[in-house]
Amino acid sequence: MNKINNNLRELKQSSTLAINEVSKELELKGKEIYKFGLGQSPFPIPKIITKELKKNVHQKDYINTSGLLRLREVVANYHSIKNKYHYSSENIIIGPGSKELIFQCQLAISGAILLPSPSWVSYEPQARILNKKIFWLNSSSENNWHIAPETLDEFCYENPDIQKTLILNSPNNPSGTSHQKLEDFAGIAKKHNVIIISDEIYAELEFSGNFKSITHYYPEGTIVSSGLSKWCGAGGWRLGTLIFPKELIEIKKVINSIASETFTSVSAPIQFASIKAYTENHEKYLEQSRKILSVISEHVYNELTKTGIKIVKPQGGFYMICDFSNVVFKNNEISGGSSLCNKILSDTGFAMLPGVNFGFDEELLLSRIAFVDFDGEKALDNFDKIKNSEQFLKDYCPKIINGIKSLKNWIDNIKK
């Protein structure tokens, strides 16, 4: 008897979580591992927020499915300023992480899902779980690994009869780059009535501090996804947000109904504590976090490009895409991105993810690295020493330094 849903037969564990488990297993066996696989914020949650959690640990009642009213009010105010569109508490859903909320969006909205190649690892599996029709839209390094407006326009003209939802992520995971043609892109989406889910979980980590959302140009067709996992260091808290324009409020109502029959609500103490994430001034924390990440990014970019690896320079977050095609030749051991990453992990302990996990062809020698293997609390505590960036990295980010050295040595050896 067939007991498994056919949509799920080939579903595997999320590659980002899997590489973290593999890394831990290898460490337990005594192998030195450089964790460039899982993209988890290294920074501590701001103390004013954790203190608020302690104050509210007694909160035990179920909360409105949309989320705590006061939290929704402050989230609405925050995004009204950031996204240049007036939102109220009625436009907000609080859920157990942005990953779950993006899944709920895909479930609620009819039609096909459009994904940039590359995209975050979970968008496509979520669509497959829901038996959605998926279309990959190719990007290129010349376009900072983002879809060109004309690519979207061409696809929409060729497929006029299907409802289209595009998931846009900027700054991007896996590339760390920001979309540079938002106004043109928004115009195309508006012309073809494409719904956009704008995943802005890394918005506060754009190195310039001047993140611009597609809602500046197309608010009426854009659902914004965000939360506390990346900029606030609170990945384990599982608090995500969806922000809807009034034009798409019917989708919000449907997701509310779905939530009432599934996750019900986010933990009450977490919701009460999270109010402080949106009402207090965290600019110093954010400025320092951005600076530390940008210094690390600059070091990793400079060191790896010296070897011949091709990289588009990141503009935010803590990722970059590495193209090994100029430094590695395919052979019996290395036939594509997955075997490349497995070989490097086996030889050096350097853990990273292959490009195929993000929508690239397996045959391409592409990988994504996440530069977060350092003690973020110590780095923040010693931020005043960052002017001497080289010494700062040696003192407070030694696993980053040593991991990159290990990868460079491996490349040097295969060139001999």
C-alpha distance (Angstrom), angle and dihedral (degrees) to the residues before:
residue distance angle dihedral
M1 . . .
N2 3.82 . .
K3 3.80 104.3 .
I4 3.80 99.6 167.4
N5 3.80 125.8 82.5
N6 3.81 105.2 -111.6
N7 3.82 90.6 -133.1
L8 3.80 88.5 62.6
R9 3.79 103.3 42.4
E10 3.80 94.8 98.8
L11 3.79 96.0 33.3
K12 3.80 113.0 125.9
Q13 3.78 134.2 -171.2
S14 3.81 114.3 -77.9
S15 3.80 106.5 -83.0
T16 3.81 93.0 -133.4
L17 3.80 91.7 56.5
A18 3.80 91.6 41.3
I19 3.83 94.2 54.6
N20 3.80 89.1 50.5
E21 3.81 91.2 54.1
V22 3.81 92.3 46.1
S23 3.80 89.8 50.1
K24 3.80 91.7 51.8
E25 3.80 91.9 48.4
L26 3.81 91.5 51.9
E27 3.81 90.7 48.4
L28 3.80 90.5 52.9
K29 3.80 87.3 55.2
G30 3.81 89.3 55.8
K31 3.81 99.7 -102.2
E32 3.81 118.6 140.9
I33 3.81 105.7 -120.0
Y34 3.79 127.9 -167.5
K35 3.80 105.4 -155.5
F36 3.79 106.8 -142.9
G37 3.81 92.3 140.2
L38 3.81 111.9 75.6
G39 3.81 116.2 57.8
Q40 3.78 102.1 -143.6
S41 3.80 121.1 150.2
P42 3.81 109.5 -105.3
F43 3.79 93.7 -157.1
P44 3.82 126.4 97.5
I45 3.78 121.5 -113.6
P46 3.84 108.9 -98.4
K47 3.81 108.4 -91.4
I48 3.79 94.3 -126.5
I49 3.81 88.0 62.9
T50 3.82 96.1 46.2
K51 3.83 89.8 48.6
E52 3.78 88.3 54.6
L53 3.81 89.7 52.4
K54 3.81 90.0 55.8
K55 3.81 89.9 50.5
N56 3.78 91.3 52.7
V57 3.77 101.7 40.9
H58 3.83 88.1 111.4
Q59 3.82 92.4 63.1
K60 3.79 103.9 113.1
D61 3.79 110.1 153.9
Y62 3.78 127.3 105.8
I63 3.79 112.4 -98.8
N64 3.80 129.1 -142.8
T65 3.82 109.3 -76.1
S66 3.81 90.7 -117.7
G67 3.79 89.9 54.0
L68 3.79 140.0 -98.9
L69 3.81 108.3 -35.7
R70 3.81 95.9 -131.7
L71 3.80 90.9 48.7
R72 3.79 91.5 49.6
E73 3.80 90.0 49.9
V74 3.81 93.8 54.1
V75 3.82 92.7 42.4
A76 3.81 88.4 52.1
N77 3.80 91.5 50.6
Y78 3.82 92.2 47.3
H79 3.81 93.1 51.3
S80 3.79 93.6 41.6
I81 3.80 86.8 62.7
K82 3.81 97.6 39.1
N83 3.80 97.4 41.0
K84 3.83 98.3 36.8
Y85 3.80 94.8 -128.5
H86 3.80 128.1 104.8
Y87 3.81 111.5 -108.8
S88 3.80 127.8 175.9
S89 3.80 130.9 -164.3
E90 3.81 87.7 -90.0
N91 3.82 89.3 65.6
I92 3.83 94.1 58.2
I93 3.80 136.3 86.2
I94 3.79 121.5 -173.4
G95 3.80 112.9 -155.1
P96 3.82 143.2 166.2
G97 3.80 96.8 -80.6
S98 3.78 132.4 -35.4
K99 3.82 90.8 -94.9
E100 3.81 91.5 64.1
L101 3.80 91.9 43.0
I102 3.81 93.2 52.3
F103 3.81 87.3 51.0
Q104 3.81 89.7 51.7
C105 3.81 89.3 51.1
Q106 3.78 91.8 52.3
L107 3.79 88.9 49.0
A108 3.80 94.4 49.4
I109 3.82 99.8 44.8
S110 3.80 119.7 73.4
G111 3.79 125.5 -136.9
A112 3.78 134.9 34.8
I113 3.80 131.1 -24.7
L114 3.81 118.3 -129.8
L115 3.78 115.7 -155.6
P116 3.78 129.4 -173.0
S117 3.76 115.1 -128.9
P118 3.02 104.2 -102.7
S119 3.81 106.3 40.7
W120 3.78 137.1 154.3
V121 3.80 112.0 -74.4
S122 3.82 98.5 -111.0
Y123 3.81 103.8 51.1
E124 3.80 94.9 77.3
P125 3.84 98.0 43.3
Q126 3.80 89.2 49.5
A127 3.80 90.2 54.0
R128 3.81 90.7 47.8
I129 3.81 91.4 51.6
L130 3.81 86.9 56.3
N131 3.82 92.7 44.9
K132 3.80 90.0 -120.3
K133 3.76 122.3 165.6
I134 3.81 105.9 -110.0
F135 3.78 127.0 -156.7
W136 3.80 121.1 -171.8
L137 3.80 115.6 -148.9
N138 3.79 112.5 -157.8
S139 3.76 123.5 -128.8
S140 3.79 130.9 -177.7
S141 3.78 139.7 -143.6
E142 3.82 87.6 -109.2
N143 3.83 87.6 64.8
N144 3.82 93.5 45.8
W145 3.83 88.8 -102.7
H146 3.82 91.2 -65.3
I147 3.81 127.3 120.3
A148 3.80 113.9 -95.1
P149 3.84 113.6 -125.0
E150 3.80 90.8 -120.3
T151 3.82 90.4 56.1
L152 3.79 90.9 57.9
D153 3.80 91.2 43.4
E154 3.80 92.7 52.1
F155 3.79 92.8 48.1
C156 3.81 92.6 49.9
Y157 3.82 92.5 50.1
E158 3.80 90.0 50.2
N159 3.83 92.7 47.9
P160 3.81 106.0 36.6
D161 3.80 98.7 151.1
I162 3.79 102.8 59.8
Q163 3.79 129.2 82.1
K164 3.79 106.8 -117.5
T165 3.79 130.0 -153.4
L166 3.80 116.8 -176.1
I167 3.79 122.7 -162.9
L168 3.80 110.5 -146.0
N169 3.81 122.5 -172.1
S170 3.80 121.6 -170.6
P171 3.00 127.0 -164.3
N172 3.74 79.3 34.5
N173 3.76 134.3 -129.0
P174 3.06 113.9 -127.7
S175 3.83 100.2 22.4
G176 3.81 104.8 36.8
T177 3.80 89.0 -137.0
S178 3.81 129.2 128.3
H179 3.79 126.5 -131.6
Q180 3.81 108.4 -101.1
K181 3.83 99.8 -171.3
L182 3.79 102.7 51.4
E183 3.79 97.2 138.3
D184 3.81 93.7 52.3
F185 3.80 90.8 41.9
A186 3.81 91.7 50.5
G187 3.80 90.5 51.0
I188 3.80 91.1 55.7
A189 3.81 92.7 46.5
K190 3.80 90.8 49.5
K191 3.81 92.5 48.1
H192 3.80 91.5 54.8
N193 3.84 97.9 35.9
V194 3.80 92.6 -118.3
I195 3.79 113.7 170.8
I196 3.80 110.8 -135.9
I197 3.78 125.5 -152.8
S198 3.78 101.5 -160.0
D199 3.80 108.9 -157.8
E200 3.81 101.9 -155.8
I201 3.78 99.0 167.0
Y202 3.85 90.2 127.6
A203 3.82 96.5 42.9
E204 3.80 95.2 110.7
L205 3.81 90.3 49.3
E206 3.80 96.8 60.4
F207 3.81 100.3 126.8
S208 3.81 94.6 -130.4
G209 3.80 91.9 53.9
N210 3.82 87.6 -132.2
F211 3.79 103.8 103.7
K212 3.80 115.0 173.6
S213 3.81 121.3 -158.0
I214 3.78 127.6 -148.8
T215 3.82 85.0 -122.6
H216 3.82 86.3 78.9
Y217 3.82 85.9 73.0
Y218 3.81 106.7 19.6
P219 3.82 109.7 24.3
E220 3.79 95.4 146.2
G221 3.82 93.1 62.3
T222 3.80 100.0 36.9
I223 3.80 130.9 93.1
V224 3.81 110.5 -164.2
S225 3.80 119.6 -144.8
S226 3.79 119.4 -163.8
G227 3.80 142.9 134.7
L228 3.78 146.3 156.8
S229 3.80 103.8 -74.5
K230 3.80 101.1 94.4
W231 3.82 111.8 25.9
C232 3.80 94.2 32.7
G233 3.80 99.2 39.5
A234 3.82 90.8 -125.1
G235 3.80 102.5 124.0
G236 3.80 92.5 136.8
W237 3.78 92.5 53.2
R238 3.82 90.0 69.1
L239 3.78 98.8 -147.2
G240 3.77 116.3 151.3
T241 3.79 133.8 165.8
L242 3.79 136.7 -147.3
I243 3.80 118.7 -161.4
F244 3.80 118.0 -162.9
P245 3.79 130.6 -168.0
K246 3.79 115.2 -130.1
E247 3.81 88.4 -108.7
L248 3.84 90.3 65.5
I249 3.81 98.5 36.8
E250 3.82 91.5 118.8
I251 3.82 88.5 66.9
K252 3.80 88.9 52.8
K253 3.82 90.5 53.0
V254 3.80 91.3 52.0
I255 3.83 91.5 49.7
N256 3.80 89.0 49.9
S257 3.79 88.9 56.5
I258 3.81 92.1 47.0
A259 3.80 90.3 49.0
S260 3.80 91.5 50.8
E261 3.80 88.6 59.8
T262 3.83 96.5 41.2
F263 3.81 125.5 26.1
T264 3.86 95.8 3.6
S265 3.81 95.0 -162.4
V266 3.79 144.9 -24.1
S267 3.81 117.4 -91.5
A268 3.81 109.1 -72.0
P269 3.84 97.5 -132.3
I270 3.82 90.1 50.6
Q271 3.79 91.9 52.0
F272 3.80 94.1 48.8
A273 3.81 91.5 47.8
S274 3.81 93.0 47.0
I275 3.79 91.9 64.3
K276 3.81 86.2 79.4
A277 3.81 90.2 57.6
Y278 3.80 88.6 65.6
T279 3.81 102.7 33.9
E280 3.82 103.1 44.0
N281 3.79 126.2 73.7
H282 3.82 108.0 -107.2
E283 3.80 96.2 166.7
K284 3.82 95.5 117.5
Y285 3.81 90.7 50.9
L286 3.80 90.7 47.4
E287 3.81 95.5 45.2
Q288 3.78 91.0 51.5
S289 3.81 93.2 44.8
R290 3.81 91.1 50.4
K291 3.79 92.5 47.7
I292 3.80 93.6 49.9
L293 3.80 91.7 48.2
S294 3.80 92.6 46.5
V295 3.83 91.6 50.7
I296 3.80 90.8 50.1
S297 3.81 91.1 45.3
E298 3.81 91.1 51.3
H299 3.81 91.6 50.5
V300 3.80 94.5 47.6
Y301 3.81 92.3 44.7
N302 3.82 93.5 48.9
E303 3.79 95.4 45.4
L304 3.80 96.4 46.4
T305 3.78 97.4 42.9
K306 3.81 88.0 54.5
T307 3.81 87.1 65.7
G308 3.80 92.9 54.6
I309 3.81 97.0 -99.0
K310 3.80 109.3 142.4
I311 3.82 115.7 -130.4
V312 3.80 134.2 168.7
K313 3.78 103.8 -135.8
P314 3.83 111.7 -106.9
Q315 3.80 120.5 -120.7
G316 3.78 99.9 -168.3
G317 3.78 147.8 -8.0
F318 3.80 118.9 36.7
Y319 3.80 108.1 -73.7
M320 3.77 142.5 89.6
I321 3.80 137.1 178.9
C322 3.80 116.2 -122.7
D323 3.80 121.1 -156.1
F324 3.83 110.2 -158.6
S325 3.81 96.0 -179.9
N326 3.81 92.9 109.5
V327 3.80 95.5 49.9
V328 3.82 106.9 32.8
F329 3.79 126.8 58.3
K330 3.78 119.6 -155.9
N331 3.79 115.9 -109.7
N332 3.80 141.0 150.1
E333 3.81 90.9 -61.5
I334 3.81 100.1 38.5
S335 3.80 117.9 45.8
G336 3.81 100.6 146.7
G337 3.78 146.4 -21.3
S338 3.81 97.9 -55.1
S339 3.80 96.2 49.4
L340 3.82 89.2 44.4
C341 3.81 91.7 55.6
N342 3.81 92.3 43.9
K343 3.80 91.6 50.5
I344 3.81 93.3 48.8
L345 3.82 91.8 47.0
S346 3.80 91.0 49.9
D347 3.81 94.6 46.3
T348 3.81 101.2 38.5
G349 3.82 111.3 11.8
F350 3.82 89.1 -117.4
A351 3.83 106.2 142.4
M352 3.79 119.7 -158.1
L353 3.80 138.1 142.6
P354 3.82 127.8 -104.2
G355 3.79 121.1 -118.1
V356 3.81 92.2 -116.1
N357 3.82 88.5 73.7
F358 3.80 88.3 64.4
G359 3.80 99.7 46.3
F360 3.82 101.5 -84.0
D361 3.80 122.0 128.6
E362 3.80 112.3 -89.8
E363 3.79 92.0 -126.8
L364 3.81 92.0 64.4
L365 3.81 115.8 96.6
L366 3.80 93.0 -130.0
S367 3.79 130.8 134.6
R368 3.77 139.6 173.5
I369 3.76 121.3 -132.8
A370 3.81 126.9 -165.7
F371 3.80 113.8 -154.5
V372 3.82 99.9 -153.7
D373 3.81 104.0 107.5
F374 3.80 96.0 119.6
D375 3.81 139.7 88.6
G376 3.79 103.0 -91.6
E377 3.79 94.3 -171.4
K378 3.81 92.8 56.3
A379 3.78 90.6 45.0
L380 3.81 91.6 53.3
D381 3.81 92.5 44.9
N382 3.81 89.5 55.1
F383 3.78 97.6 38.8
D384 3.82 91.9 125.1
K385 3.83 88.1 71.7
I386 3.80 95.5 57.4
K387 3.83 93.9 98.2
N388 3.80 86.0 81.7
S389 3.80 90.1 54.5
E390 3.80 96.7 176.0
Q391 3.80 93.2 54.9
F392 3.82 91.3 40.8
L393 3.80 90.7 57.2
K394 3.80 92.5 46.9
D395 3.81 92.0 50.2
Y396 3.80 101.7 39.9
C397 3.81 106.2 19.0
P398 3.83 103.0 39.9
K399 3.82 94.8 143.7
I400 3.80 89.2 56.8
I401 3.81 91.8 50.1
N402 3.79 94.3 45.0
G403 3.79 94.5 42.6
I404 3.79 92.9 53.7
K405 3.82 90.1 46.2
S406 3.80 89.5 52.5
L407 3.81 91.9 51.4
K408 3.81 92.1 46.1
N409 3.80 91.2 50.5
W410 3.80 90.3 51.2
I411 3.80 90.7 52.5
D412 3.81 91.5 47.2
N413 3.80 90.3 52.4
I414 3.80 95.5 50.9
K415 3.80 90.2 50.0
K416 3.82 91.2 59.1
